């Protein structure tokens, strides 16, 4: 239980950092040509931040191991779908957001395996 909570809290902090980095790029004048990519990046970090707040809430809830495992499998699949988006010319606008979603997908899998 505590390992799962620590993993989730660590990932929440990582997503806060990612959103902050994306905002830093949005605030620079020389990154205007990358605005869509950076906005997608920030959106992805905020989405994953919210996702992991929900995971933390569920960990502290009263789900059975079977319910937890099934729910986490759905969360993993949703993250897997999110990390395969293809926006902009040659996928350029989705590179950073896909990286953030892939990282979250992998963390979800690691946390889910703790229930096995």
The first five atom37 places (N, CA, C, CB, O) and aatype in JSON, in Angstrom:
{
  "aatype": [20, 20, 20, 20, 20, 20, 20, 20, 20, 20, 20, 20, 20, 20, 20, 20, 20, 20, 20, 20, 20, 20, 20, 20, 20, 20, 20, 20, 20, 20, 20, 20, 20, 20, 20, 20, 20, 20, 20, 20, 20, 20, 20, 20, 20, 20, 20, 20, 20, 20, 20, 20, 20, 20, 20, 20, 20, 20, 20, 20, 20, 20, 20, 20, 20, 20, 20, 20, 20, 20, 20, 20, 20, 20, 20, 20, 20, 20, 20, 20, 20, 20, 20, 20, 20, 20, 20, 20, 20, 20, 20, 20, 20, 20, 20, 20, 20, 20, 20, 20, 20, 20, 20, 20, 20, 20, 20, 20, 20, 20, 20, 20, 20, 20, 20, 20],
  "atom_mask": [
    [1, 1, 1, 1, 1],
    [1, 1, 1, 1, 1],
    [1, 1, 1, 1, 1],
    [1, 1, 1, 1, 1],
    [1, 1, 1, 1, 1],
    [1, 1, 1, 1, 1],
    [1, 1, 1, 1, 1],
    [1, 1, 1, 1, 1],
    [1, 1, 1, 1, 1],
    [1, 1, 1, 1, 1],
    [1, 1, 1, 1, 1],
    [1, 1, 1, 1, 1],
    [1, 1, 1, 1, 1],
    [1, 1, 1, 1, 1],
    [1, 1, 1, 1, 1],
    [1, 1, 1, 1, 1],
    [1, 1, 1, 1, 1],
    [1, 1, 1, 1, 1],
    [1, 1, 1, 1, 1],
    [1, 1, 1, 1, 1],
    [1, 1, 1, 1, 1],
    [1, 1, 1, 1, 1],
    [1, 1, 1, 1, 1],
    [1, 1, 1, 1, 1],
    [1, 1, 1, 1, 1],
    [1, 1, 1, 1, 1],
    [1, 1, 1, 1, 1],
    [1, 1, 1, 1, 1],
    [1, 1, 1, 1, 1],
    [1, 1, 1, 1, 1],
    [1, 1, 1, 1, 1],
    [1, 1, 1, 1, 1],
    [1, 1, 1, 1, 1],
    [1, 1, 1, 1, 1],
    [1, 1, 1, 1, 1],
    [1, 1, 1, 1, 1],
    [1, 1, 1, 1, 1],
    [1, 1, 1, 1, 1],
    [1, 1, 1, 1, 1],
    [1, 1, 1, 1, 1],
    [1, 1, 1, 1, 1],
    [1, 1, 1, 1, 1],
    [1, 1, 1, 1, 1],
    [1, 1, 1, 1, 1],
    [1, 1, 1, 1, 1],
    [1, 1, 1, 1, 1],
    [1, 1, 1, 1, 1],
    [1, 1, 1, 1, 1],
    [1, 1, 1, 1, 1],
    [1, 1, 1, 1, 1],
    [1, 1, 1, 1, 1],
    [1, 1, 1, 1, 1],
    [1, 1, 1, 1, 1],
    [1, 1, 1, 1, 1],
    [1, 1, 1, 1, 1],
    [1, 1, 1, 1, 1],
    [1, 1, 1, 1, 1],
    [1, 1, 1, 1, 1],
    [1, 1, 1, 1, 1],
    [1, 1, 1, 1, 1],
    [1, 1, 1, 1, 1],
    [1, 1, 1, 1, 1],
    [1, 1, 1, 1, 1],
    [1, 1, 1, 1, 1],
    [1, 1, 1, 1, 1],
    [1, 1, 1, 1, 1],
    [1, 1, 1, 1, 1],
    [1, 1, 1, 1, 1],
    [1, 1, 1, 1, 1],
    [1, 1, 1, 1, 1],
    [1, 1, 1, 1, 1],
    [1, 1, 1, 1, 1],
    [1, 1, 1, 1, 1],
    [1, 1, 1, 1, 1],
    [1, 1, 1, 1, 1],
    [1, 1, 1, 1, 1],
    [1, 1, 1, 1, 1],
    [1, 1, 1, 1, 1],
    [1, 1, 1, 1, 1],
    [1, 1, 1, 1, 1],
    [1, 1, 1, 1, 1],
    [1, 1, 1, 1, 1],
    [1, 1, 1, 1, 1],
    [1, 1, 1, 1, 1],
    [1, 1, 1, 1, 1],
    [1, 1, 1, 1, 1],
    [1, 1, 1, 1, 1],
    [1, 1, 1, 1, 1],
    [1, 1, 1, 1, 1],
    [1, 1, 1, 1, 1],
    [1, 1, 1, 1, 1],
    [1, 1, 1, 1, 1],
    [1, 1, 1, 1, 1],
    [1, 1, 1, 1, 1],
    [1, 1, 1, 1, 1],
    [1, 1, 1, 1, 1],
    [1, 1, 1, 1, 1],
    [1, 1, 1, 1, 1],
    [1, 1, 1, 1, 1],
    [1, 1, 1, 1, 1],
    [1, 1, 1, 1, 1],
    [1, 1, 1, 1, 1],
    [1, 1, 1, 1, 1],
    [1, 1, 1, 1, 1],
    [1, 1, 1, 1, 1],
    [1, 1, 1, 1, 1],
    [1, 1, 1, 1, 1],
    [1, 1, 1, 1, 1],
    [1, 1, 1, 1, 1],
    [1, 1, 1, 1, 1],
    [1, 1, 1, 1, 1],
    [1, 1, 1, 1, 1],
    [1, 1, 1, 1, 1],
    [1, 1, 1, 1, 1],
    [1, 1, 1, 1, 1],
    [1, 1, 1, 1, 1]
  ],
  "atom_positions": [
    [[0.83, -1.2, 0.0], [0.0, 0.0, 0.0], [0.87, 1.26, 0.0], [-0.94, 0.0, 1.21], [0.68, 2.14, -0.84]],
    [[1.8, 1.35, 0.93], [2.64, 2.55, 1.03], [3.51, 2.73, -0.2], [3.52, 2.47, 2.27], [3.75, 3.86, -0.63]],
    [[4.0, 1.63, -0.78], [4.81, 1.74, -2.0], [3.99, 2.32, -3.14], [5.37, 0.36, -2.4], [4.49, 3.14, -3.92]],
    [[2.73, 1.9, -3.24], [1.87, 2.43, -4.3], [1.64, 3.92, -4.1], [0.53, 1.69, -4.34], [1.72, 4.7, -5.05]],
    [[1.35, 4.31, -2.85], [1.09, 5.72, -2.55], [2.33, 6.55, -2.85], [0.66, 5.9, -1.08], [2.22, 7.62, -3.45]],
    [[3.5, 6.07, -2.45], [4.75, 6.8, -2.74], [4.99, 6.93, -4.24], [5.94, 6.1, -2.08], [5.4, 7.99, -4.72]],
    [[4.73, 5.85, -4.98], [4.9, 5.9, -6.43], [3.98, 6.91, -7.08], [4.66, 4.53, -7.02], [4.38, 7.64, -7.99]],
    [[2.74, 6.95, -6.61], [1.77, 7.9, -7.16], [2.17, 9.33, -6.82], [0.35, 7.6, -6.62], [2.15, 10.2, -7.69]],
    [[2.53, 9.57, -5.57], [2.92, 10.93, -5.16], [4.15, 11.4, -5.93], [3.2, 10.97, -3.63], [4.24, 12.56, -6.32]],
    [[5.09, 10.51, -6.16], [6.28, 10.85, -6.94], [5.9, 11.23, -8.37], [7.28, 9.68, -6.94], [6.42, 12.19, -8.93]],
    [[4.99, 10.46, -8.95], [4.57, 10.76, -10.32], [3.78, 12.06, -10.39], [3.74, 9.6, -10.89], [3.91, 12.81, -11.36]],
    [[2.97, 12.34, -9.4], [2.25, 13.62, -9.36], [3.25, 14.77, -9.39], [1.35, 13.71, -8.09], [3.06, 15.74, -10.12]],
    [[4.3, 14.66, -8.61], [5.34, 15.7, -8.61], [6.04, 15.79, -9.97], [6.38, 15.43, -7.51], [6.35, 16.89, -10.44]],
    [[6.29, 14.65, -10.59], [6.9, 14.65, -11.93], [6.01, 15.39, -12.93], [7.16, 13.22, -12.41], [6.51, 16.14, -13.76]],
    [[4.71, 15.17, -12.84], [3.78, 15.82, -13.78], [3.68, 17.33, -13.5], [2.39, 15.17, -13.69], [3.51, 18.12, -14.43]],
    [[3.78, 17.71, -12.25], [3.81, 19.13, -11.93], [5.04, 19.77, -12.57], [3.81, 19.35, -10.39], [4.97, 20.87, -13.13]],
    [[6.17, 19.08, -12.48], [7.41, 19.57, -13.1], [7.27, 19.66, -14.62], [8.59, 18.66, -12.73], [7.71, 20.63, -15.23]],
    [[6.66, 18.64, -15.24], [6.47, 18.65, -16.69], [5.59, 19.83, -17.12], [5.85, 17.33, -17.16], [5.9, 20.51, -18.1]],
    [[4.5, 20.06, -16.39], [3.61, 21.18, -16.72], [4.36, 22.5, -16.59], [2.37, 21.19, -15.81], [4.18, 23.41, -17.39]],
    [[5.2, 22.6, -15.57], [5.98, 23.82, -15.36], [6.98, 24.04, -16.5], [6.72, 23.75, -14.02], [7.14, 25.16, -16.98]],
    [[7.65, 22.95, -16.93], [8.6, 23.07, -18.04], [7.9, 23.5, -19.32], [9.33, 21.72, -18.27], [8.4, 24.34, -20.07]],
    [[6.73, 22.92, -19.57], [5.97, 23.29, -20.77], [5.57, 24.76, -20.71], [4.72, 22.39, -20.92], [5.64, 25.46, -21.71]],
    [[5.15, 25.21, -19.53], [4.76, 26.61, -19.39], [5.96, 27.53, -19.61], [4.15, 26.86, -18.0], [5.82, 28.59, -20.21]],
    [[7.13, 27.12, -19.13], [8.34, 27.92, -19.36], [8.58, 28.1, -20.85], [9.57, 27.25, -18.69], [8.93, 29.19, -21.3]],
    [[8.39, 27.04, -21.63], [8.56, 27.14, -23.07], [7.49, 28.03, -23.68], [8.53, 25.76, -23.72], [7.77, 28.8, -24.6]],
    [[6.27, 27.93, -23.18], [5.19, 28.78, -23.69], [5.47, 30.26, -23.43], [3.85, 28.39, -23.06], [5.05, 31.13, -24.19]],
    [[6.18, 30.53, -22.35], [6.46, 31.91, -21.96], [7.64, 32.54, -22.71], [6.74, 31.97, -20.48], [7.87, 33.74, -22.6]],
    [[8.37, 31.75, -23.48], [9.52, 32.31, -24.2], [9.1, 32.83, -25.56], [10.63, 31.25, -24.37], [8.23, 32.25, -26.21]],
    [[9.7, 33.91, -25.97], [9.34, 34.51, -27.26], [9.82, 33.67, -28.44], [9.91, 35.91, -27.37], [9.19, 33.66, -29.49]],
    [[10.95, 32.97, -28.26], [11.53, 32.22, -29.37], [10.87, 30.86, -29.6], [13.0, 32.04, -29.14], [11.2, 30.17, -30.56]],
    [[9.94, 30.47, -28.73], [9.26, 29.19, -28.92], [7.86, 29.36, -29.51], [9.17, 28.46, -27.58], [7.06, 28.43, -29.47]],
    [[7.57, 30.52, -30.04], [6.24, 30.76, -30.6], [5.9, 29.8, -31.73], [6.13, 32.19, -31.1], [4.74, 29.43, -31.91]],
    [[6.88, 29.42, -32.48], [6.65, 28.46, -33.56], [6.3, 27.07, -33.05], [7.86, 28.37, -34.44], [5.78, 26.23, -33.79]],
    [[6.58, 26.84, -31.8], [6.31, 25.54, -31.17], [5.11, 25.63, -30.22], [7.54, 25.05, -30.41], [4.94, 24.75, -29.37]],
    [[4.3, 26.66, -30.35], [3.22, 26.9, -29.38], [2.27, 25.71, -29.24], [2.44, 28.13, -29.8], [1.95, 25.31, -28.12]],
    [[1.83, 25.15, -30.35], [0.88, 24.03, -30.28], [1.5, 22.84, -29.59], [0.42, 23.63, -31.69], [0.87, 22.21, -28.74]],
    [[2.73, 22.53, -29.94], [3.42, 21.39, -29.3], [3.53, 21.61, -27.8], [4.81, 21.18, -29.91], [3.29, 20.69, -27.02]],
    [[3.91, 22.83, -27.39], [4.08, 23.11, -25.98], [2.74, 23.15, -25.23], [4.81, 24.43, -25.8], [2.67, 22.75, -24.07]],
    [[1.69, 23.63, -25.89], [0.37, 23.58, -25.26], [-0.09, 22.14, -25.09], [-0.64, 24.37, -26.1], [-0.67, 21.79, -24.05]],
    [[0.15, 21.3, -26.09], [-0.19, 19.87, -25.97], [0.59, 19.21, -24.85], [0.08, 19.14, -27.3], [0.06, 18.39, -24.11]],
    [[1.85, 19.57, -24.72], [2.72, 19.05, -23.68], [2.16, 19.43, -22.31], [4.17, 19.58, -23.84], [2.06, 18.58, -21.42]],
    [[1.81, 20.68, -22.14], [1.26, 21.14, -20.86], [-0.07, 20.45, -20.57], [1.08, 22.67, -20.85], [-0.32, 20.02, -19.44]],
    [[-0.93, 20.34, -21.58], [-2.21, 19.66, -21.41], [-1.98, 18.21, -20.96], [-3.03, 19.69, -22.72], [-2.67, 17.73, -20.05]],
    [[-1.03, 17.52, -21.59], [-0.75, 16.13, -21.23], [-0.28, 16.01, -19.79], [0.3, 15.54, -22.18], [-0.72, 15.12, -19.06]],
    [[0.61, 16.89, -19.38], [1.1, 16.84, -17.99], [-0.04, 17.1, -17.01], [2.23, 17.88, -17.78], [-0.13, 16.42, -15.98]],
    [[-0.89, 18.05, -17.31], [-2.03, 18.32, -16.42], [-3.02, 17.16, -16.4], [-2.74, 19.59, -16.85], [-3.57, 16.83, -15.35]],
    [[-3.25, 16.53, -17.55], [-4.13, 15.37, -17.64], [-3.6, 14.23, -16.78], [-4.29, 14.9, -19.1], [-4.35, 13.61, -16.03]],
    [[-2.3, 13.96, -16.9], [-1.71, 12.88, -16.12], [-1.67, 13.22, -14.63], [-0.29, 12.58, -16.62], [-1.83, 12.34, -13.78]],
    [[-1.45, 14.47, -14.31], [-1.49, 14.92, -12.92], [-2.86, 14.6, -12.34], [-1.18, 16.45, -12.81], [-2.96, 14.01, -11.26]],
    [[-3.93, 14.98, -13.03], [-5.29, 14.68, -12.58], [-5.52, 13.18, -12.49], [-6.31, 15.3, -13.53], [-6.16, 12.7, -11.55]],
    [[-5.01, 12.45, -13.47], [-5.17, 11.0, -13.48], [-4.56, 10.37, -12.22], [-4.52, 10.4, -14.73], [-5.15, 9.49, -11.61]],
    [[-3.38, 10.83, -11.86], [-2.71, 10.25, -10.7], [-3.31, 10.72, -9.38], [-1.23, 10.57, -10.74], [-3.19, 10.02, -8.37]],
    [[-3.93, 11.87, -9.35], [-4.7, 12.25, -8.16], [-5.88, 11.29, -7.97], [-5.21, 13.72, -8.28], [-6.21, 10.9, -6.85]],
    [[-6.5, 10.91, -9.08], [-7.59, 9.93, -9.03], [-7.07, 8.56, -8.59], [-8.29, 9.82, -10.4], [-7.72, 7.89, -7.78]],
    [[-5.93, 8.15, -9.1], [-5.34, 6.87, -8.68], [-5.05, 6.9, -7.18], [-4.04, 6.57, -9.48], [-5.32, 5.93, -6.48]],
    [[-4.5, 8.01, -6.7], [-4.22, 8.13, -5.27], [-5.51, 8.0, -4.46], [-3.52, 9.48, -4.97], [-5.53, 7.33, -3.42]],
    [[-6.57, 8.63, -4.93], [-7.86, 8.54, -4.23], [-8.36, 7.1, -4.2], [-8.9, 9.46, -4.9], [-8.88, 6.64, -3.19]],
    [[-8.21, 6.4, -5.32], [-8.66, 5.0, -5.39], [-7.83, 4.09, -4.5], [-8.6, 4.5, -6.84], [-8.36, 3.16, -3.9]],
    [[-6.53, 4.35, -4.41], [-5.67, 3.54, -3.54], [-6.16, 3.64, -2.1], [-4.2, 4.0, -3.64], [-6.19, 2.64, -1.38]],
    [[-6.54, 4.82, -1.7], [-6.98, 5.05, -0.33], [-8.43, 4.63, -0.11], [-6.81, 6.51, 0.03], [-8.93, 4.69, 1.02]],
    [[-9.11, 4.19, -1.17], [-10.5, 3.77, -1.08], [-10.62, 2.34, -0.59], [-11.18, 3.92, -2.42], [-9.67, 1.77, -0.04]],
    [[-11.79, 1.78, -0.8], [-12.06, 0.43, -0.28], [-12.29, -0.6, -1.37], [-13.26, 0.47, 0.64], [-13.12, -1.5, -1.22]],
    [[-11.56, -0.47, -2.47], [-11.69, -1.44, -3.56], [-11.03, -2.75, -3.17], [-11.07, -0.89, -4.86], [-10.05, -2.78, -2.42]],
    [[-11.58, -3.85, -3.69], [-10.92, -5.14, -3.51], [-9.71, -5.18, -4.46], [-11.9, -6.33, -3.79], [-9.58, -4.34, -5.34]],
    [[-8.85, -6.16, -4.26], [-7.68, -6.32, -5.13], [-8.14, -6.56, -6.57], [-6.78, -7.49, -4.64], [-7.56, -6.01, -7.5]],
    [[-9.18, -7.36, -6.75], [-9.68, -7.64, -8.1], [-10.23, -6.37, -8.75], [-10.77, -8.73, -8.05], [-9.95, -6.1, -9.91]],
    [[-11.01, -5.59, -8.0], [-11.55, -4.34, -8.53], [-10.42, -3.38, -8.88], [-12.51, -3.69, -7.52], [-10.45, -2.74, -9.93]],
    [[-9.42, -3.29, -8.0], [-8.27, -2.42, -8.22], [-7.53, -2.8, -9.5], [-7.31, -2.48, -7.01], [-7.21, -1.95, -10.33]],
    [[-7.28, -4.11, -9.65], [-6.55, -4.6, -10.81], [-7.31, -4.3, -12.1], [-6.3, -6.11, -10.68], [-6.73, -3.83, -13.07]],
    [[-8.61, -4.56, -12.11], [-9.42, -4.28, -13.29], [-9.44, -2.78, -13.6], [-10.86, -4.79, -13.09], [-9.3, -2.39, -14.76]],
    [[-9.6, -1.96, -12.58], [-9.64, -0.51, -12.78], [-8.3, -0.01, -13.32], [-9.98, 0.2, -11.46], [-8.27, 0.82, -14.23]],
    [[-7.2, -0.51, -12.76], [-5.88, -0.09, -13.23], [-5.61, -0.57, -14.65], [-4.8, -0.62, -12.3], [-4.92, 0.12, -15.41]],
    [[-6.14, -1.73, -15.03], [-5.99, -2.19, -16.41], [-6.65, -1.21, -17.38], [-6.59, -3.6, -16.58], [-6.12, -0.93, -18.45]],
    [[-7.82, -0.69, -17.0], [-8.51, 0.31, -17.82], [-7.69, 1.6, -17.88], [-9.93, 0.59, -17.26], [-7.57, 2.22, -18.94]],
    [[-7.12, 2.01, -16.74], [-6.3, 3.23, -16.72], [-5.08, 3.08, -17.61], [-5.87, 3.57, -15.29], [-4.69, 4.01, -18.31]],
    [[-4.48, 1.89, -17.58], [-3.31, 1.63, -18.44], [-3.7, 1.73, -19.91], [-2.71, 0.25, -18.13], [-3.0, 2.37, -20.69]],
    [[-4.81, 1.1, -20.28], [-5.24, 1.12, -21.68], [-5.54, 2.54, -22.14], [-6.47, 0.22, -21.89], [-5.18, 2.93, -23.25]],
    [[-6.21, 3.31, -21.28], [-6.49, 4.71, -21.63], [-5.2, 5.49, -21.85], [-7.33, 5.37, -20.52], [-5.1, 6.27, -22.8]],
    [[-4.21, 5.29, -20.98], [-2.92, 5.97, -21.13], [-2.21, 5.49, -22.39], [-2.03, 5.73, -19.88], [-1.55, 6.28, -23.07]],
    [[-2.34, 4.21, -22.7], [-1.72, 3.67, -23.91], [-2.31, 4.32, -25.15], [-1.9, 2.14, -23.97], [-1.58, 4.64, -26.09]],
    [[-3.61, 4.53, -25.16], [-4.26, 5.2, -26.29], [-3.79, 6.65, -26.38], [-5.81, 5.14, -26.16], [-3.51, 7.14, -27.47]],
    [[-3.72, 7.33, -25.24], [-3.3, 8.74, -25.24], [-1.88, 8.92, -25.75], [-3.41, 9.31, -23.84], [-1.58, 9.94, -26.36]],
    [[-1.01, 7.95, -25.52], [0.4, 8.13, -25.91], [0.65, 7.85, -27.39], [1.28, 7.23, -25.07], [1.79, 7.92, -27.84]],
    [[-0.38, 7.52, -28.12], [-0.2, 7.2, -29.54], [-0.87, 8.21, -30.46], [-0.75, 5.82, -29.83], [-1.18, 7.89, -31.6]],
    [[-1.09, 9.41, -29.98], [-1.7, 10.46, -30.8], [-0.69, 10.94, -31.83], [-2.19, 11.65, -29.91], [0.52, 10.8, -31.66]],
    [[-1.21, 11.5, -32.89], [-0.33, 11.98, -33.98], [-0.89, 13.31, -34.47], [-0.24, 10.93, -35.15], [-1.77, 13.34, -35.33]],
    [[-0.37, 14.4, -33.92], [-0.87, 15.73, -34.24], [0.19, 16.52, -34.99], [-1.29, 16.47, -32.97], [1.39, 16.35, -34.77]],
    [[-0.27, 17.38, -35.87], [0.65, 18.27, -36.56], [1.41, 17.58, -37.68], [1.62, 18.87, -35.59], [1.3, 16.37, -37.86]],
    [[2.18, 18.37, -38.41], [2.95, 17.86, -39.53], [3.94, 16.81, -39.05], [3.67, 19.0, -40.25], [4.8, 17.1, -38.22]],
    [[3.82, 15.61, -39.59], [4.71, 14.51, -39.26], [4.73, 14.2, -37.76], [6.11, 14.84, -39.72], [5.72, 13.69, -37.24]],
    [[3.63, 14.5, -37.07], [3.52, 14.2, -35.64], [4.28, 15.14, -34.74], [3.98, 12.83, -35.4], [4.41, 14.88, -33.54]],
    [[4.79, 16.23, -35.29], [5.63, 17.14, -34.51], [4.93, 17.69, -33.27], [6.08, 18.28, -35.38], [5.55, 17.82, -32.22]],
    [[3.64, 18.02, -33.39], [2.95, 18.66, -32.28], [2.6, 17.7, -31.14], [1.69, 19.3, -32.78], [2.15, 18.13, -30.08]],
    [[2.82, 16.41, -31.36], [2.49, 15.44, -30.31], [3.7, 14.79, -29.67], [1.61, 14.38, -30.89], [3.54, 13.9, -28.83]],
    [[4.91, 15.2, -30.02], [6.1, 14.5, -29.51], [6.21, 14.58, -28.0], [7.35, 15.08, -30.14], [6.39, 13.55, -27.35]],
    [[6.11, 15.76, -27.43], [6.28, 15.9, -25.98], [5.09, 15.34, -25.22], [6.49, 17.36, -25.61], [5.27, 14.71, -24.18]],
    [[3.89, 15.56, -25.71], [2.71, 15.04, -25.01], [2.72, 13.51, -25.03], [1.4, 15.58, -25.65], [2.37, 12.88, -24.04]],
    [[3.11, 12.91, -26.14], [3.19, 11.45, -26.19], [4.25, 10.92, -25.23], [3.5, 10.99, -27.61], [4.06, 9.88, -24.61]],
    [[5.36, 11.63, -25.11], [6.4, 11.2, -24.16], [5.85, 11.2, -22.73], [7.65, 12.13, -24.25], [6.07, 10.25, -21.98]],
    [[5.13, 12.25, -22.37], [4.55, 12.35, -21.02], [3.53, 11.23, -20.81], [3.87, 13.73, -20.81], [3.53, 10.59, -19.75]],
    [[2.68, 10.98, -21.79], [1.68, 9.91, -21.65], [2.33, 8.53, -21.58], [0.69, 9.96, -22.83], [1.87, 7.67, -20.83]],
    [[3.4, 8.3, -22.36], [4.11, 7.01, -22.29], [4.7, 6.79, -20.91], [5.22, 6.95, -23.35], [4.61, 5.7, -20.34]],
    [[5.31, 7.83, -20.38], [5.9, 7.74, -19.03], [4.81, 7.39, -18.02], [6.59, 9.08, -18.64], [5.02, 6.52, -17.17]],
    [[3.66, 8.05, -18.1], [2.57, 7.76, -17.17], [2.04, 6.35, -17.36], [1.43, 8.77, -17.36], [1.75, 5.65, -16.38]],
    [[1.91, 5.92, -18.61], [1.46, 4.55, -18.88], [2.38, 3.55, -18.2], [1.41, 4.29, -20.39], [1.91, 2.58, -17.6]],
    [[3.68, 3.77, -18.28], [4.64, 2.85, -17.67], [4.55, 2.88, -16.15], [6.06, 3.2, -18.11], [4.68, 1.84, -15.5]],
    [[4.34, 4.05, -15.57], [4.19, 4.15, -14.11], [2.9, 3.45, -13.67], [4.19, 5.64, -13.66], [2.89, 2.77, -12.65]],
    [[1.83, 3.63, -14.43], [0.57, 2.94, -14.1], [0.8, 1.44, -14.08], [-0.54, 3.3, -15.13], [0.32, 0.75, -13.18]],
    [[1.53, 0.94, -15.05], [1.8, -0.51, -15.1], [2.6, -0.96, -13.87], [2.56, -0.87, -16.39], [2.3, -1.99, -13.28]],
    [[3.6, -0.19, -13.5], [4.41, -0.55, -12.33], [3.57, -0.56, -11.05], [5.59, 0.43, -12.18], [3.7, -1.45, -10.22]],
    [[2.72, 0.43, -10.9], [1.86, 0.5, -9.71], [0.84, -0.64, -9.73], [1.13, 1.87, -9.64], [0.56, -1.25, -8.7]],
    [[0.29, -0.93, -10.88], [-0.67, -2.0, -11.01], [-0.04, -3.36, -10.65], [-1.24, -2.03, -12.42], [-0.68, -4.19, -10.02]],
    [[1.21, -3.58, -11.07], [1.89, -4.85, -10.79], [2.07, -5.08, -9.29], [3.26, -4.89, -11.48], [2.2, -6.22, -8.84]],
    [[2.08, -4.01, -8.51], [2.24, -4.16, -7.06], [1.08, -4.92, -6.43], [2.38, -2.79, -6.41], [1.22, -5.45, -5.32]],
    [[-0.05, -4.99, -7.11], [-1.21, -5.7, -6.59], [-1.14, -7.2, -6.88], [-2.5, -5.12, -7.18], [-1.88, -7.99, -6.29]],
    [[-0.24, -7.6, -7.8], [-0.14, -9.03, -8.16], [0.5, -9.82, -7.06], [0.66, -9.22, -9.45], [0.67, -11.04, -7.18]]
  ]
}
